[in-house]
Amino acid sequence: MARILPKFLYFCVIVFTFLSALMIIDSLRECSEEELTATRELLSKYTDQLQYVKNENKMLLKKQKSHNPDGLVKSNGWVPYLPIIYIITPTNIRAEQKADLTRMSHTLKLVNNIHWIVVEDSENKSSMVSRLLERSGLNYTHLNVLTPPQFKMASKDPNWLKPRGVLQRNAGLDWLRNQKRFLAEQGVLYFADDDNTYSLDIFQEMRYTQKVSVWPVGLVGYLRYERPVVKNRKVVGWFTAWKPDRPFAMDMAGFAVNVQLVHKYPEAKFSNEVQRGYQESTFLTGLKLTLDDLEPRANMCTEVLVWHTRTEKSSMKNEDKLMKKYGKATNPKIEV
């Protein structure tokens, strides 16, 4: 709102000045010398007012940059005193990457006070992701860390064989913990994969998390949903088909953590060395949490507001056919 107001005033002054000028021009033919002098003074006054609005706008932009050292100003406004949602999203190079990130960015643009931490699984930051983030208008941080070959899945491996995004989430955690200027701010941390689907309501549910808030996740674990079991407004267990005895038997998309807790326990991270399905439990246990600390959201965990959707892997078999038949396929310079 603070950004919009000076621009609105600027626009009003310009329109008013233009209309006044038209009226003045129309009356110039019959003006006396005194009237001409008064007119010049009036125009000078409007010019001074216009310059004042311009200066105020410049000062406001300068002030915003001082509060955002990275020079990142959110397109849909920043609401004072509203807790910030920090979203860590691991991403990897694949044919569908830009499509997934584009869809997710358009969702986040509808949410106030978002800081998107995108971490590429690569040796270098890609120009595609850099451009996408810059054009998104979101507050963002762009990081990268390469997963060692021994921890990477082969193209034909089942998606559950090895954990994904471990080092990328840890890189996001390290960045957040190193931002000392955030220590005094209210905020919440959420791990959001780029191919999931998010209701806007889920961000409102998590925004005022005291320790850790939890909710159901749809289309996960070969079930319609998995969810925390709630009795008397307290989480007492887990509805899941696979290892419900895990300390925190839920999906990565099913919880958010208060940022102050992340700073308090800097050793809490994810690991490539833990057994399958224990990434969430490893991190939350590292924050010294128990079931009693969990805050059930989404109508006491009875509403699904996030879905563990997976973008179908695109088949490119016709690329080879075109190459064999015509000696060329689709133009590699056209970014997809």
Buried (B, 14 or more C-beta within 10 A) or exposed (E): EEBEEBEEBBEEBEEEBEEBBEEBEEEEEEEEEEEEEEBEEBBEEBEEBBEEBEEBBEEBEEEBEEEBEEEBBBEBEBEEEEBBBBBBBBBBEBEBBBBBBEBBBEBBBEBBBBBBBBBBBBEEBBEBBBEBBEEBBBBBBBBBBEBEEEEEBEEEEEEEEBBBBBBBBBBBBEBBBEBEEBEEEBBBBBBBBBBBBBBEBBBBBBBBBEBBBBBBBBBBBEBEBBBBBBEEEBBEEBBBEBBEEBBBBBBBBBBBBBBBBBBEBEEBBBBBEBEEBBBBBBBBBBBEBEBEBBBBBBEBBEBBBBBBBBBEEEEEEEEEEEEEEEEEBEEEEEEE
